[in-house]
């Protein structure tokens, strides 16, 4: 988690390019972009693997949630 945050900070600070980070750590640009997005959205805890899994839902899980009405918006007064 800390290493991910350090990589994100190094890229943003211009200390290392995204392509250099990909080569050094064996990552894809999509992975690095997702790290940045999760860090921006959820802070340091968003970089935890278990947290990311909680934030993401598989397409099947999304379909089940929608079928169960979890996607419905209800306004009550």
C-alpha positions in Angstrom: 0.0 0.0 0.0 2.7 2.5 0.9 4.8 1.5 -2.1 1.8 2.1 -4.3 1.3 5.6 -2.8 5.0 6.3 -3.2 4.9 5.3 -6.9 1.8 7.5 -7.4 3.5 10.4 -5.7 6.7 10.0 -7.7 4.9 10.0 -11.0 2.9 13.1 -10.0 6.0 14.8 -8.7 7.8 14.2 -12.0 10.5 12.1 -10.4 9.7 9.1 -12.7 7.6 8.8 -15.8 4.6 6.4 -16.0 6.4 4.3 -18.6 9.5 4.1 -16.3 7.3 3.0 -13.4 5.7 0.4 -15.6 9.0 -1.0 -16.6 10.5 -1.0 -13.1 7.5 -2.5 -11.4 6.1 -4.7 -14.2 2.8 -2.8 -14.3 0.5 -1.7 -17.1 -0.5 1.9 -17.5 -4.1 0.9 -16.7 -2.9 -0.4 -13.3 -1.1 2.8 -12.5 -4.1 4.9 -13.6 -6.4 2.8 -11.4 -4.0 3.3 -8.5 -4.2 7.1 -9.0 -8.0 7.0 -9.4 -8.4 4.9 -6.2 -6.0 7.1 -4.3 -7.9 10.3 -5.4 -11.2 8.8 -4.5 -10.5 6.8 -1.4 -7.2 8.0 -0.1 -4.4 5.7 1.1 -7.0 3.0 2.1 -8.1 2.9 -1.5 -4.8 1.4 -2.5 -5.3 -1.7 -0.3 -6.1 -4.7 -2.4 -9.0 -5.8 -0.2 -10.5 -2.3 -0.3 -10.2 -2.1 -4.1 -12.0 -5.4 -4.3 -14.8 -3.9 -2.2 -15.0 -0.8 -4.3 -15.2 -2.8 -7.5 -18.1 -5.1 -8.4 -18.0 -7.7 -11.1 -20.4 -7.3 -13.9 -22.4 -10.3 -12.6 -22.6 -8.7 -9.2 -23.8 -5.4 -10.7 -26.5 -7.3 -12.6 -27.6 -9.2 -9.5 -27.8 -5.9 -7.5 -29.8 -4.2 -10.2 -32.1 -7.3 -10.5 -32.6 -7.1 -6.7 -33.6 -3.5 -6.9 -30.4 -2.1 -5.3 -30.0 0.4 -8.2 -33.5 1.9 -7.6 -33.7 5.3 -6.2 -36.6 5.8 -3.8 -37.7 9.1 -2.5 -39.9 9.2 0.6 -41.3 12.1 2.3 
